[in-house]
Amino acid sequence: MHPLDNVIWQALTTRDAQFAESFGEARRFLREVGPLGAFRDNGPRGYTSLAGLVQPDETVGLFLDQPYELDPPRAGWIFVVGAPLLQMVAANEPSPRPERELAIPEVVELGAPDSREMIELTALTKPGPFGSRTHELGTYLGIRLDGKLVAMAGERLKVPGCTEVSAVCTHPEHTGKGYARVLMTEVMRRIRERGETPFLHVRQDNVRAVEIYKRLGFRVRKLGHFAVLRNT
């Protein structure tokens, strides 16, 4: 199996194992870290095991190879929402920066003291789930203006040889200034310095983001599907 296939499972059984809860054939992140989960195989045993990790009326996010709606009905689970999800990999260096660009404020490292602001920014911009301990998954970088966090990007899933770029977001009042590109480029540079390959996930219908990522050197590796399920 390629490290980026069944990537949440791969992360929770390798480099992110310290953040995992496990039961049978399933794994999930600690609740303070995030709501993502996975199983070894997309079958009845996998969903039964997952139910041992997800409390009644609690939700979990899965990355699947096909839409959940096309699978046989899974007893005890309610489909909440889902979307086609692109997995993109940066095999080459990012495109050169334009010769002329607006001045970019200083890039700063973020950590536990910034957690509340990071949660507020991600809640506003919705790049994906972000919990009180998500920042522990890797390096997170941000840009502040007048002391306020207005943009950020960081690392999430880690598998052998690859690290995911995640939580890329900019406050709506500060978009169009190149902040996301600058932050992503720096996160990617640090990943590459460790001898790893950057990758990311993005909704297929987020055309603007997909184009930005392509300009940074990302290419589509596979089409998958994100699904949020509720345990009854």
Long-range contacts (C-beta under 8 A, 24 or more apart in sequence): 3-159, 3-160, 3-161, 3-162, 4-87, 4-89, 4-159, 4-162, 4-199, 4-221, 4-222, 6-38, 6-40, 6-63, 7-63, 7-87, 7-157, 7-159, 7-164, 8-36, 8-37, 8-38, 8-62, 8-63, 8-157, 9-38, 9-39, 9-40, 10-159, 10-160, 11-157, 11-158, 11-159, 12-38, 14-158, 14-159, 14-160, 15-158, 15-159, 15-160, 16-137, 16-157, 16-158, 19-133, 19-136, 19-137, 21-53, 22-53, 23-49, 23-50, 23-52, 23-53, 24-48, 24-49, 24-52, 25-49, 26-50, 26-52, 26-53, 27-53, 28-53, 28-54, 28-60, 30-133, 31-131, 32-131, 32-132, 32-133, 33-131, 33-133, 33-134, 33-136, 33-137, 34-61, 34-129, 34-130, 34-131, 34-134, 34-156, 35-59, 35-60, 35-61, 35-129, 35-131, 36-60, 36-61, 36-62, 36-63, 36-129, 37-61, 37-62, 38-62, 38-63, 42-71, 44-74, 47-74, 47-76, 47-77, 51-76, 51-77, 51-231, 54-229, 54-231, 55-231, 56-231, 56-232, 57-230, 57-231, 57-232, 58-230, 58-231, 59-228, 59-229, 59-230, 59-231, 60-228, 60-229, 60-231, 61-129, 61-226, 61-227, 61-228, 62-226, 62-227, 62-228, 62-229, 63-201, 63-224, 63-225, 63-226, 64-224, 64-225, 64-226, 64-227, 65-224, 65-225, 66-225, 67-225, 67-227, 68-225, 68-227, 68-229, 74-229, 76-231, 76-232, 77-229, 77-230, 77-231, 77-232, 78-229, 78-230, 78-232, 79-227, 79-228, 79-229, 80-228, 80-229, 80-230, 81-227, 81-228, 82-225, 82-226, 82-227, 82-228, 83-203, 83-204, 83-205, 83-225, 83-226, 84-203, 84-204, 84-205, 84-223, 84-224, 84-225, 84-226, 85-201, 85-202, 85-203, 85-204, 85-223, 85-224, 85-225, 85-226, 86-201, 86-202, 86-203, 86-204, 86-210, 86-220, 86-222, 86-223, 86-224, 87-199, 87-200, 87-201, 87-220, 87-221, 87-222, 87-223, 87-224, 88-199, 88-200, 88-201, 88-202, 88-210, 88-213, 88-214, 88-218, 88-219, 88-220, 88-221, 89-162, 89-197, 89-198, 89-199, 89-218, 89-219, 89-221, 90-188, 90-197, 90-198, 90-199, 90-216, 90-217, 90-218, 90-219, 91-197, 91-217, 91-219, 92-217, 93-217, 94-185, 94-188, 94-215, 94-216, 94-217, 95-215, 95-216, 95-217, 97-185, 101-178, 102-177, 102-178, 104-143, 104-177, 104-178, 104-179, 104-182, 105-143, 105-144, 105-145, 106-143, 106-144, 107-141, 107-142, 107-143, 107-182, 107-183, 107-186, 108-141, 108-142, 108-143, 108-144, 109-139, 109-140, 109-141, 109-142, 110-135, 110-140, 110-141, 110-142, 110-149, 110-152, 110-154, 111-135, 111-140, 114-140, 114-142, 114-149, 117-148, 117-149, 118-142, 118-149, 118-152, 118-167, 121-149, 121-150, 121-151, 121-152, 121-169, 121-171, 122-152, 122-167, 122-169, 124-171, 124-172, 125-169, 125-170, 125-171, 125-172, 126-169, 127-166, 127-167, 127-168, 127-169, 128-156, 128-166, 128-167, 128-201, 130-167, 134-167, 138-163, 139-187, 139-190, 140-167, 141-183, 141-186, 141-187, 142-183, 143-179, 143-182, 143-183, 145-174, 150-174, 150-179, 151-179, 151-180, 151-183, 152-183, 153-180, 153-183, 153-184, 153-187, 154-187, 155-187, 155-191, 161-195, 161-196, 161-197, 162-196, 162-197, 162-198, 162-199, 163-191, 163-194, 163-196, 163-197, 163-198, 163-199, 164-198, 164-199, 164-200, 164-201, 165-191, 165-198, 165-199, 165-200, 166-200, 166-201, 168-200, 168-209, 180-212, 181-212, 181-215, 181-216, 184-216, 185-216, 188-216, 201-226
